[in-house]
Amino acid sequence: MFRDFRAGGDEIKVSRLNPHVVGLAVGDRVILVVRPGLFGWPRVAGIEKVTAAE
């Protein structure tokens, strides 16, 4: 599960079997890359790990 850093932000659940999640640990900062999917519903197209300098 990923949580928005903003107060009152949404949470998004991503399957642990998703290949984008491999290599992530609890507490890692990430950027979710979301694209329109089937019928315009959002889909996770990628997860980019944020380095400490960003």
Residue frames as qw, qx, qy, qz and C-alpha x, y, z in Angstrom:
[[0.000, 0.892, 0.452, 0.000, 0.00, 0.00, 0.00],
 [0.404, 0.194, 0.009, 0.894, 1.25, 3.46, -0.88],
 [0.139, -0.805, -0.481, 0.319, 0.15, 6.61, 0.95],
 [0.282, 0.792, 0.122, 0.527, 0.05, 10.14, -0.39],
 [0.486, -0.037, -0.397, 0.778, 2.40, 12.39, 1.58],
 [0.158, -0.354, -0.044, -0.921, -0.16, 15.18, 1.72],
 [0.243, 0.092, 0.706, -0.659, -2.57, 15.46, 4.64],
 [0.637, 0.377, 0.370, -0.562, -5.83, 13.74, 3.73],
 [0.325, 0.475, -0.658, -0.485, -4.21, 12.13, 0.69],
 [0.918, 0.074, -0.120, -0.372, -5.38, 8.85, -0.78],
 [0.499, -0.400, 0.766, 0.068, -3.93, 5.39, -0.35],
 [0.720, 0.429, -0.376, -0.395, -3.35, 3.04, -3.26],
 [0.778, -0.268, 0.567, -0.048, -2.97, -0.71, -3.06],
 [0.531, 0.592, -0.547, -0.261, -0.61, -2.50, -5.43],
 [0.992, -0.093, -0.053, -0.066, -0.18, -6.27, -5.52],
 [0.494, -0.666, 0.523, 0.198, 3.12, -7.58, -4.18],
 [0.757, 0.159, 0.566, 0.286, 3.28, -9.63, -7.37],
 [0.399, 0.914, 0.066, -0.028, 3.49, -6.44, -9.46],
 [0.815, 0.180, -0.033, 0.550, 6.99, -6.35, -11.02],
 [0.138, 0.768, -0.074, 0.621, 7.29, -2.63, -10.22],
 [0.614, -0.733, 0.090, -0.277, 7.24, -3.40, -6.47],
 [0.934, -0.044, -0.143, 0.324, 10.25, -5.77, -6.49],
 [0.571, 0.234, -0.207, 0.760, 13.18, -4.27, -4.60],
 [0.203, -0.641, 0.034, -0.740, 11.13, -1.80, -2.56],
 [0.387, -0.166, -0.765, 0.487, 11.14, -1.82, 1.24],
 [0.268, -0.816, -0.511, 0.030, 8.70, -0.40, 3.77],
 [0.319, -0.800, -0.066, 0.504, 9.36, 3.31, 4.14],
 [0.453, 0.021, 0.454, 0.767, 10.98, 3.81, 0.71],
 [0.262, 0.652, 0.123, -0.701, 9.95, 7.06, -0.97],
 [0.416, 0.186, 0.757, 0.469, 8.59, 6.51, -4.46],
 [0.342, 0.362, -0.115, -0.859, 6.87, 8.30, -7.31],
 [0.564, 0.316, 0.761, -0.054, 3.94, 6.44, -8.86],
 [0.105, 0.222, -0.517, -0.820, 3.68, 6.79, -12.62],
 [0.441, 0.408, 0.726, -0.335, -0.03, 6.56, -13.44],
 [0.089, 0.110, -0.588, -0.796, -1.52, 6.38, -16.93],
 [0.697, 0.128, 0.100, -0.699, -5.08, 6.07, -18.22],
 [0.229, -0.117, 0.962, 0.090, -6.03, 2.44, -18.54],
 [0.045, -0.341, -0.876, -0.339, -9.06, 0.50, -19.73],
 [0.155, -0.778, -0.581, -0.182, -12.16, 2.70, -19.86],
 [0.056, 0.787, -0.102, 0.606, -10.04, 5.63, -18.62],
 [0.764, -0.643, -0.046, -0.006, -9.44, 4.06, -15.20],
 [0.020, 0.845, -0.528, 0.076, -5.97, 4.85, -13.87],
 [0.982, -0.031, -0.124, 0.137, -3.30, 2.13, -13.93],
 [0.462, -0.761, 0.368, 0.268, 0.15, 2.05, -12.38],
 [0.759, 0.631, -0.152, 0.057, 2.63, 2.20, -15.26],
 [0.645, 0.337, -0.446, 0.521, 5.73, 2.37, -13.09],
 [0.582, -0.805, -0.094, 0.062, 7.13, 3.02, -9.65],
 [0.531, 0.597, -0.294, 0.525, 10.30, 5.10, -9.41],
 [0.679, -0.507, -0.330, 0.416, 12.33, 5.04, -6.20],
 [0.049, 0.958, -0.048, 0.278, 13.28, 8.52, -4.97],
 [0.682, 0.134, -0.402, 0.596, 16.88, 9.03, -3.89],
 [0.434, -0.610, -0.409, 0.522, 17.74, 10.96, -0.72],
 [0.264, -0.173, 0.135, 0.939, 18.88, 14.02, -2.72],
 [0.090, -0.401, -0.588, -0.697, 15.47, 14.53, -4.37]]
